[in-house]
Amino acid sequence: MIRLFCPARHTMSDFLDRFVRAPGLGNRYEWKSATKPVFRNAVVKFVPPDINEPYGDSEFDITAFCESGNVPGSLHENAWNFLEANADTIEANLRRKLFVHHMKGYRGFVDEIVPDLDDDELEEWDAIRDAIAWETPIAIDSMYELIGVGLLEAGLDDCGCCYFDFNCGWDEEHGISILMHKTNVLAADGISGFANCGSELIPCVQAIQQYDLDEGDFSLLET
């Protein structure tokens, strides 16, 4: 059986001292001055016609969630240190997952929305249709923007899981959040969908994986 790794309280380090408790949210600590560890140049440049602008702003921050009531601890710090040390591999795996999401959005738009566009909307689509190679991974940098990283106090070992929130040109309301443990992609949901799972994180992932498990994802489904 897969179990969460949730250690007890730990002594604060210089890294953890950067976090400030979010007002009115006792389990949430924010680090506002962080730079993006991955996807530094990606930004939503194109929003196809009949799709609204992405929800929310593009301000970036890092959030540590402490469901047990403790201050941020070693699982958060280990997750961040691993992310910094393995940023290239993590970004590559995020891009794989995002490309699956992107192609679903693109094909759904072309097949379901384009046939119903009016003349003005078709003209708008014509203006951006050749701007990027829509059916290739390069499109990700023009359709997704990293707006936050969440560090969780639950993990599969002494390294906590983390999630990556993206604004998305295909889904203005929900965006996409990708949950990872180390270099493994576990699941995708709407923005901040994994923020408050706490001890239910693995059951949540397993429920998602039953209907949405892409090639290359790390399965937590029991066999």
GIWO-V494329 format. One record per backbone hydrogen bond with DSSP energy under -0.5 kcal/mol. CO is the residue of the C=O (numbers start at 1). NH is the residue of the N-H. E is the energy in kcal/mol with one decimal. If there is no record, write none. Layout:
CO:NH:E
CO:NH:E
This chain:
4:6:-0.7
5:155:-1.0
13:17:-1.9
15:18:-1.5
16:19:-1.5
20:30:-3.1
22:25:-2.2
24:26:-0.5
25:28:-1.8
27:66:-3.2
28:22:-3.1
29:64:-3.1
30:20:-2.4
30:32:-0.5
31:34:-0.6
31:62:-1.8
43:45:-1.0
48:51:-1.3
61:149:-1.7
62:31:-2.7
63:65:-0.5
63:151:-3.5
64:29:-2.6
65:153:-0.6
66:69:-1.7
73:77:-2.0
74:78:-3.4
75:79:-1.9
75:160:-1.6
76:80:-2.1
77:81:-2.8
78:82:-2.4
79:83:-2.1
80:84:-2.6
81:85:-2.1
82:86:-1.6
84:87:-0.7
86:90:-2.5
87:91:-2.8
88:92:-2.2
89:93:-2.1
90:94:-2.4
91:95:-2.6
92:96:-1.7
93:97:-1.8
94:98:-2.9
95:99:-2.4
96:100:-1.4
97:101:-1.9
98:102:-3.3
99:103:-2.6
100:104:-1.7
101:105:-2.1
102:106:-3.0
103:107:-2.7
104:108:-2.1
105:109:-2.1
106:110:-2.8
107:111:-2.6
108:112:-2.4
108:113:-0.7
109:113:-1.7
109:114:-2.5
113:116:-1.6
114:117:-1.6
118:122:-2.7
119:123:-2.1
120:124:-2.0
121:125:-2.6
122:126:-2.6
123:127:-1.4
124:128:-0.8
125:128:-0.8
125:129:-1.9
126:130:-0.6
128:131:-1.7
128:132:-0.6
132:134:-1.5
133:136:-1.7
133:139:-0.5
136:139:-2.0
137:140:-1.7
138:141:-0.9
139:142:-1.5
139:143:-0.6
140:143:-1.1
140:144:-1.6
141:43:-2.3
142:45:-2.4
142:46:-1.5
143:169:-2.6
145:167:-2.5
147:61:-0.8
148:165:-2.8
149:63:-2.7
150:152:-0.5
150:163:-2.2
151:65:-2.6
154:161:-2.8
155:5:-3.1
158:160:-0.5
159:156:-0.6
159:157:-0.7
161:152:-2.6
162:180:-3.3
163:150:-2.5
164:178:-2.1
165:147:-2.7
165:148:-1.2
166:176:-2.0
167:145:-1.9
168:171:-0.6
171:175:-1.7
172:55:-2.1
174:191:-3.3
176:166:-2.8
177:179:-0.5
177:189:-2.5
178:164:-2.0
179:186:-3.1
179:187:-1.1
180:162:-2.6
181:184:-2.3
184:181:-2.2
185:218:-3.2
187:179:-2.9
189:177:-3.5
190:193:-2.4
192:195:-1.5
194:197:-0.9
197:200:-2.3
198:201:-1.4
200:204:-2.3
201:205:-2.5
202:206:-3.0
203:207:-2.2
204:208:-2.0
205:209:-2.9
206:210:-1.2
208:211:-1.5
208:212:-2.0
214:217:-2.3
217:219:-0.8
